Amino acid sequence: MLPRRNCSPPRRTSSNRLGYAEAQDELAERAEGNLWADRDRLVEDLKRERERAVQLERGKLEAHRNVYRLGREKLETQRVADRIAQERKETLAAKDCKGFFRRSSGG
């Protein structure tokens, strides 16, 4: 069997403690820098998303305007078509009446 080794951590000298503290400080600075970089990226993402939302809302409003305009144009086109159909019906009825009177009068 192997002899047991002392498993307690080695004693740190003041030089070691200073090095450890400097490493912790550097690690904290890197973490803070990463957090600020993430924050800046998220702020930019948020700005882009807000601009996109504004553009989408403008597009939605424009689409509603187009639907309204097309609806009005459709109604106007239907009115014109109905008027033309009525005029044609009246013209055909007038022609039929002239033909009826000619036939009945022997003309």
GIKAWO-V441885 format. One record per residue. N is the residue number from 1. SS is DSSP state (2 for helix, 1 for strand, 0 for the rest). OMEGA is omega as a letter, one per 30 degrees, with the letter a starting at -180 (* if undefined). Layout:
BEGIN
N_SS_OMEGA ; N_SS_OMEGA
END
This chain:
BEGIN
1_0_a ; 2_0_l ; 3_0_l ; 4_0_l ; 5_0_l ; 6_0_a ; 7_0_l ; 8_0_a ; 9_0_a ; 10_0_l ; 11_0_a ; 12_0_l ; 13_0_l ; 14_2_l ; 15_2_l ; 16_2_a ; 17_2_l ; 18_2_l ; 19_2_l ; 20_2_l ; 21_2_l ; 22_2_l ; 23_2_l ; 24_2_l ; 25_2_l ; 26_2_l ; 27_2_l ; 28_2_l ; 29_2_l ; 30_2_a ; 31_2_l ; 32_2_l ; 33_2_l ; 34_2_l ; 35_2_l ; 36_2_l ; 37_2_l ; 38_2_l ; 39_2_l ; 40_2_l ; 41_2_l ; 42_2_l ; 43_2_l ; 44_2_l ; 45_2_l ; 46_2_l ; 47_2_l ; 48_2_a ; 49_2_l ; 50_2_l ; 51_2_l ; 52_2_l ; 53_2_l ; 54_2_l ; 55_2_l ; 56_2_l ; 57_2_l ; 58_2_l ; 59_2_l ; 60_2_l ; 61_2_l ; 62_2_l ; 63_2_l ; 64_2_l ; 65_2_a ; 66_2_l ; 67_2_l ; 68_2_a ; 69_2_l ; 70_2_l ; 71_2_l ; 72_2_l ; 73_2_l ; 74_2_l ; 75_2_l ; 76_2_l ; 77_2_l ; 78_2_l ; 79_2_l ; 80_2_l ; 81_2_l ; 82_2_l ; 83_2_l ; 84_2_l ; 85_2_l ; 86_2_l ; 87_2_l ; 88_2_l ; 89_2_l ; 90_2_l ; 91_2_l ; 92_2_l ; 93_2_l ; 94_2_l ; 95_2_l ; 96_2_l ; 97_2_l ; 98_2_l ; 99_2_l ; 100_2_a ; 101_2_l ; 102_2_a ; 103_2_a ; 104_2_l ; 105_0_l ; 106_0_a ; 107_0_*
END
